[in-house]
Amino acid sequence: MSEPASLIMQQFLAWVAERPRTREQAVEAWHSCPHISVWEDAIVEGLVRTENDGRRTIALTSHGRAVLEKCVIG
């Protein structure tokens, strides 16, 4: 992600970082229509990953954390 994260992406990353969420919670909360694909975009851009922990918890990747921190600081 070379350009600054969109506001909706910033909100999504902050939501993921707030507390443990399952993949199903993320899909339900953030996949409202094909035109707002923040969930899919975050996966494609390597900002989040699904943990293999039995609950399929999603987490920020190191890249996702750096993008979020840049938004907060920048």
Phi and psi in degrees as a GROMACS rama.xvg file:
@    title "Ramachandran Plot"
@    xaxis  label "Phi"
@    yaxis  label "Psi"
@TYPE xy
-84.7517  -30.8672  SER-2
-91.3394  161.559  GLU-3
-58.5734  147.351  PRO-4
-65.1866  141.383  ALA-5
-65.2634  161.684  SER-6
-59.8041  -42.3331  LEU-7
-66.4581  -34.9931  ILE-8
-67.7633  -40.672  MET-9
-58.5871  -43.5827  GLN-10
-64.4539  -41.4882  GLN-11
-63.8123  -46.4667  PHE-12
-62.7323  -40.1534  LEU-13
-64.824  -38.377  ALA-14
-63.2413  -43.9956  TRP-15
-64.3945  -42.4907  VAL-16
-70.0958  -23.2273  ALA-17
-59.3864  -45.3286  GLU-18
-164.894  164.214  ARG-19
-59.0875  134.273  PRO-20
-131.505  148.833  ARG-21
-87.7733  161.955  THR-22
-58.644  -40.9692  ARG-23
-62.7211  -40.0982  GLU-24
-62.0789  -41.5284  GLN-25
-65.6369  -45.6696  ALA-26
-62.3181  -44.4493  VAL-27
-63.6947  -42.5804  GLU-28
-79.0694  -29.7465  ALA-29
-118.441  -2.92864  TRP-30
-105.296  64.1866  HIS-31
-79.4249  -29.4449  SER-32
-164.793  162.794  CYS-33
-61.1019  -24.0255  PRO-34
-81.8878  -17.1816  HIS-35
-114.396  85.1141  ILE-36
-106.49  41.4808  SER-37
-57.7568  -37.9758  VAL-38
-61.4936  -51.2045  TRP-39
-64.21  -41.2862  GLU-40
-60.9975  -40.9735  ASP-41
-63.653  -36.5798  ALA-42
-68.9191  -49.6162  ILE-43
-60.2719  -38.7696  VAL-44
-82.3764  -0.339458  GLU-45
73.0375  29.6486  GLY-46
-91.4318  -26.8035  LEU-47
-132.558  160.147  VAL-48
-142.625  159.89  ARG-49
-98.5768  123.581  THR-50
-77.2029  143.026  GLU-51
-92.5361  68.5802  ASN-52
-116.178  15.9639  ASP-53
88.2546  -25.7861  GLY-54
-105.467  -7.16725  ARG-55
57.5638  49.2572  ARG-56
-71.2161  138.714  THR-57
-96.6571  151.531  ILE-58
-147.756  155.574  ALA-59
-70.3158  142.517  LEU-60
-81.5414  173.756  THR-61
-62.4714  -35.4906  SER-62
-65.483  -42.641  HIS-63
-62.596  -41.0211  GLY-64
-64.2878  -39.9163  ARG-65
-65.9591  -40.6262  ALA-66
-62.8584  -44.8774  VAL-67
-63.5314  -45.0035  LEU-68
-63.1759  -37.4224  GLU-69
-63.7525  -37.3085  LYS-70
-67.9648  -40.3154  CYS-71
-71.1713  -43.0379  VAL-72
-80.1832  -43.5998  ILE-73
